[in-house]
Amino acid sequence: MRQLQGMDSSFVAMESPNSPMHIGSVLIYNPETAPGGFVRFKDILNFIENRLQLSTTMRQRLVRVPFDLDYPYWVEDPNFDLEYHVRHVALPKPGDWRQLCIQAARIHARPLDLSRPPWEFTVVEGLDNVRGYPEGCFAFVTKVHHAAIDGMSGIDLMEATHTTTPTTTPPNKPDDWKPEKIPGPVELLGKSYFNALLNPLKQAQVAAQAVPGVASAIKGLVSRDFKLTSDIVPPRTRFNKSISPHRVIEGRTFDLGEFKSIRALLPEAKVNDVALAVVGGALNKYLTAKNDLPKSTMTAMAPISVRSTDEKGDMGNQVAAMIAPLGSHIADPKERLEYVFKQTSNSKAMTNALGARTMTEVSKVNPLLYMALGAQLFSRVSLAHKVAMPFNTVVTNVPGPPVHIYSSGARMESMALSLICLTDGLGLAHVVQSYVDEAYISFTACRDILPDPEFYSQCIQDSFDEMLAAAKALDAGPKAKAPARKTAAKPAAKKTTRAAPAKKAPAKKAATTSTAKTAKRKPKPTTKKIESKPAK
């Protein structure tokens, strides 16, 4: 039995019917590399069962202390049932991308059962008309509670359910996992009393550890290593109010090489700066069309991993946060990237001065009772309509595997969408992901706040296209200064035939894996258009 830490517990405290605190993804697999060229549901069950010992997360459940007087505990679940956690559905005909996204949004909107290990995998078959993928592909729609993983420990969970070759054998060591007895209320209350006595000592220790960071921050402020600016104060937007339980998901796929080439606009910028600037441009276009663009920049919370090498396989969250202005008030792509780089450099200097690790440690000594009461009050009184949020959205960057990986012998074709939890006051969140030679920007939104996800997805595409065109024009020199003609395709909703995509993705890099060289795959379009508004 192991107790959760403060940040992990906050995700449990914030759980509500409108705000389930889990994250997930939509992963697409091609079974042509599996034995016989196909994968059955029972093959997937057997594959995962044989690899359970590689994951700390998959057989542990949460046990909450009565009245939330202390942090919950992780307990090895004596009633673990793999078939409860791995489900199986099929899309109706025609089995297209829009249907997949609707199904994934509905799955993501449902809270997890916290009396069981907090994860679910739903196998979705029938993807016969998803453009860019061959018939017979299937998908995983994954859900894992945020109390169990952050972005980096989520990669470890993926490693436990995937292999680097299609024919990897199961682990040859015995599975020594043992279930534990679920502690009763009296035992849990006794532990909470003991921890309450120790908590003041822990708070004093954390406070002492924070003193050097505060001193460093003051010194940096005086020496102008960074500065406090009004740009980190977010404006109120349509995305920052109470949310409903309904979700929409959407996203775009880009060539990773093209994504990185945008740095030609500002060579010292990082790929993360490019992603922030693309999101800032998309928000500019979307809110301009709604006649609702704030005059000042919108901001994003950008998580920063502080997970050390020896904590790679640990459960829970080891992240701090940085406020990143998005330049949403700037239409010019080059100026916006320069602005984002300047602001993120300032925020990084401030975070480094305070100490990102120290910021994470402080969260570990906050009493859960206060967090739980605060979360319930915030939701029930609809404070999100009345108070300003510290940021407008989330943009988190999670690098994926640089080579092809496999599950049950099937090659993962795409990490198409990443799904993220929302809370009152935060109705839109983004994930930037990479896999092999592709980059993805996907978003999760409250359906009542963002009812037209296809349009916002097109805004992301248009923002990227403008930045890429500006980078190519700058790289080509004076001859390319004429405005580039955009090649955005028409919205999917207007199509009556399944025409070939207007723009094909470049061929896969030869340096990925030998399997990638020989695998027969349909060329994937640079973009995928998804209609994810559920039918009423």
Sequence and secondary structure as in RCSB ss.txt:
>XXXX:A:sequence
MRQLQGMDSSFVAMESPNSPMHIGSVLIYNPETAPGGFVRFKDILNFIENRLQLSTTMRQRLVRVPFDLDYPYWV
EDPNFDLEYHVRHVALPKPGDWRQLCIQAARIHARPLDLSRPPWEFTVVEGLDNVRGYPEGCFAFVTKVHHAAID
GMSGIDLMEATHTTTPTTTPPNKPDDWKPEKIPGPVELLGKSYFNALLNPLKQAQVAAQAVPGVASAIKGLVSRD
FKLTSDIVPPRTRFNKSISPHRVIEGRTFDLGEFKSIRALLPEAKVNDVALAVVGGALNKYLTAKNDLPKSTMTA
MAPISVRSTDEKGDMGNQVAAMIAPLGSHIADPKERLEYVFKQTSNSKAMTNALGARTMTEVSKVNPLLYMALGA
QLFSRVSLAHKVAMPFNTVVTNVPGPPVHIYSSGARMESMALSLICLTDGLGLAHVVQSYVDEAYISFTACRDIL
PDPEFYSQCIQDSFDEMLAAAKALDAGPKAKAPARKTAAKPAAKKTTRAAPAKKAPAKKAATTSTAKTAKRKPKP
TTKKIESKPAK
>XXXX:A:secstr
 EE  HHHHHHHHT  SS   EEEEEEEEEGGGSGGG   HHHHHHHHHHTGGG SSTTEEEE  GGG S  EEE
E TT  HHHHEEEEE  TT BHHHHHHHHHHHHHS   TTS SEEEEEEE  TB TTS TT EEEEEEEETTTB 
HHHHHHHHHHT BSSTT     S           HHHHHHHHHHHHHHHHHHHHHHHHHHHHHHHHHHHHHHTTS
S   GGGS    TTSS   S EEEEEEEEEHHHHHHGGGGSTT  HHHHHHHHHHHHHHHHHHHTT   SS  EE
EEEEE   GGGTT  B  EEEEEEE  TT  SHHHHHHHHHHHHHHHHHHHHHH HHHHHHHGGGS HHHHHHHH
HHHHHTTGGGTS  S SEEEEEE   SS  EETTEEEEEEEEEE   BTTB EEEEEEEETTEEEEEEEEETTT 
  HHHHHHHHHHHHHHHHHHHHHHHH GGG S         GGG SS    SSB     TTS HHHHH      B
S          
